[in-house]
Every structure is written in structure tokens, then in C-alpha cells.
Amino acid sequence: MRRYYYSVYANYYAYLANYHQVEELDRKYKNLSDLYRDSVFMLLPPGTDREIIFADKLIFSHKPEEAIQKLKEQLRTNKDTKRRVYLYYVLSDAYAMCNDSISQMYYLAQTAIQDLHMSVREYAALQKLGWQLYKQGNLERAYNYLRCSMNDAFDCNSRLRFAEIKDYSIVVNKAYIDMQNQKYVTMRRTVIVTVMLVVVMLASIIMLVYWMKKLQRMKRLLAENNEQLTITNHNLAITGKIKEAHIGRYLSHCVEYIEKLDQYRRSLVKLAMASKIEELFKTLRSEKFIKEERENFYKEFDRSFLDLFPNFVNDFNQLLPEDQRTYPKPDELLNTELRVFTLIRLGVTETANIAYFLGYSLSTVYNYRSRFRLKALHGKDLFEQEVMAL
């Protein structure tokens, strides 16, 4: 009972020293606690408990290295779980005085593990470990350990442990809340930035799709233009060949016509030299030569025009009602009516020029033009424009 009595007073004055704010009283209570610890030490038989009290006294006397040596000797020999818990805890205090925070946290962790195995809820190791972790910057684990210590102290109604944890918990909780707030702010910024990036990405995708479709349309249009250009080039090449052929035909026709005129001149000269005056005058008065040449010219013109516009007759008649359409006779390429509009298709629009070219009277050409304009399916004002577009 005396040993128990001294032990209670040693702990009593140790707690008073820890929780007192006056430095002079702090020294006083620590000295009293040490005196009672000596009394306990004198009454204890040799063994682990006596070595633990002695190590505690060495720590109080600022000799932590000696305390560590003695405590580790006991750890090697003593396998009792309850005694090892005290050895771990006092070792943590010794390393704390040596400023070895890693070893201190190790032995605090060992103490907390043993407390857990023995279902002890009124403990001091876990809260000290949490505080050390806080000082090391491991705020998440520090908060969890102190919260667990607070809950256990509250559940087992340990007011002393609750008071010990309270100071630590206030600081750690504030730091933890600040960290969570910072995480929330960071997360909110991240969400905002992510949303903005998603919006930008969606806009980029929309623009990309838009430009891809536009590019496809441009490619398709370019392909169509290239195809049309190829057709145009082909038509131009054909047109060039046709022009070459018609130029050659025109030159041949001119040479042929010059030869005919020369033959005609020679025949007239022969008649004059033979003094066949009546026959000469008869020949000069005859229109046979002119008529034949005009017919040959019309045939050559018809052939050349239809080489350039092979579908002109059918296309021209599509502009007229069925009962008003005109077609050349079987032995003709074009008739007189069609020739008027072939010249309009070639850009000769003046009535006088058409009449002069075809050898018709102005009234004849005018009547043809007026008659077909009145028959046109799409109106007389558009008829000749449609003819020029054939």
C-alpha cells in the first residue's frame, strides 16, 4: 500500500507540473514527483518495474542515453506484454529528450499497437504520436490519430486524457480544416479549369468538325472543278481541232473557188477570142454559176455549223411547240429558216447582216424572226437569247 501511495503522489505531482502555467510551481511539482519516484524505487524489488522507474529518474536528470541503454536491456529479456508497453513508452520519452523524433515516433507507435492489442482506451501514446506526425507535416494521419484518441477518451470518460488531447486537437483540427478548405479551393479551381478546358476542347472539336466538313466540301468542289476543267480542256482541244479542220476546209474552199473563177474567166476569154459575142452575153447574163456557188456555199456552211453544233436542230425545236417545229428535208442539212437562227447562234443578230449573208431580203429575214418568236414556248422576249445559249 505504501508503494501504491508513493506511486499515486508521483503521478499526481507529475500531472500538476505538466498542466501548471507558473514556472516556479512547475519546478516545485517536478521535484516533488521525483522525490516520490525515489520512494517508489526504494520499495520496488529488483526487476523490470524498478528499471523503468530508474530510467524515468535518469530522464528527469537529463541522462537519456543511460536510460535508453537500460530500457533496451529490459526489452531483450522481458517478454511480458504489459511491461513492454511501459518500456516502449519510456523509451519514447528518452528519445524525445535526445531530439530523435524518428525513434520517438517508432516507440510511440509500438506503444499504441500494444494498447490496441490489450483493448486499452485510456492511453497517451497515440495522441503524442499524432502530435509528432503533425510536426513532421503528416497532417492527414495526425488528424486521424488525434480524433481516435479524442473519441476513446470521451467514451471511457477519461477527463485527464481528454484535457491532454484538447490542446493538440485544436491546433491539428484547425490545420486540417485549413487543408481541407485549401483542397476545396484547389478542387474548385481544378473543376473550373477542367470545365473551361472541356469547353475549349468541345469548341475545338466543333471547329475541327466544321473545318473538316468545309475541307471535304472544298475537296469535292475542287474535284468537280477539276473534272469540269478536264472536260473544258477536252472540249477546247476538240474545238481547236475543229477550228483547225474548218480553217483548212475554208482555205481549201477559197482555193477551189479561185480555181472556179479562173476557169469561168478562161471560158469567157475563149468565147471572146472566138468572136462568139451572143454566147458570151448569154453566159454573162446567166445566174447559173452564182446559184450553184451559193448552193455549194450553203452546203459547206451547213456542214461546218453542224460539225460545231450537232444537236442544234433538235435543241432549237425544243423551244417551240410540237406542231410548230421545223426540220430540214431529207436531202438538206439545214433549211432557210434554220439558217437564219444559226447565224443568230453565231452572234450575227442584225437583220441586215443576216439578209446580206444569206442573200435574202430584209423583209424575209424579219418575217422568219418574228414568226418563230411568236411561237416560242417561253415567250418572244427570251426566244433569241435561248437560241444563242444552245
Buried (B, 14 or more C-beta within 10 A) or exposed (E): EEBEEBBEBBBBBBBBBEEBEEEEEBEBBBEBBBEBBBBBBEBBEEEBBBBBBBBBBBBBEEBBEBBBEBBEEBBEEBEEEEBBBBBBBBBBBBBBBBEBBEBBBBBBBBBBBBBBEEEBBEBBBBBBBBBBBBEEEBBEEBBBBBBBBBEBBBEEEBEEBBEBBEEBBEEBBEBBEEEEEEEEEEEEEEEEEEEEEEEEEEEEEEEEEEEEEEEEEEEEEEEEEEEEEEEEEEEEEEEEEBEEEBEEBEEEBEEEEEEBEEEEEEEBEEBEEEEEEEEBEEBEEEEEBEEEBEEBBBEBBBEBBBEBBEEBBEBBBEBBEEEBBBBBEEEEBBBBBBBBBBBBBEEBBEBEEBBEBBEBEEEBBBEBBEEBBEBBEEEEEBBBEBBEEB
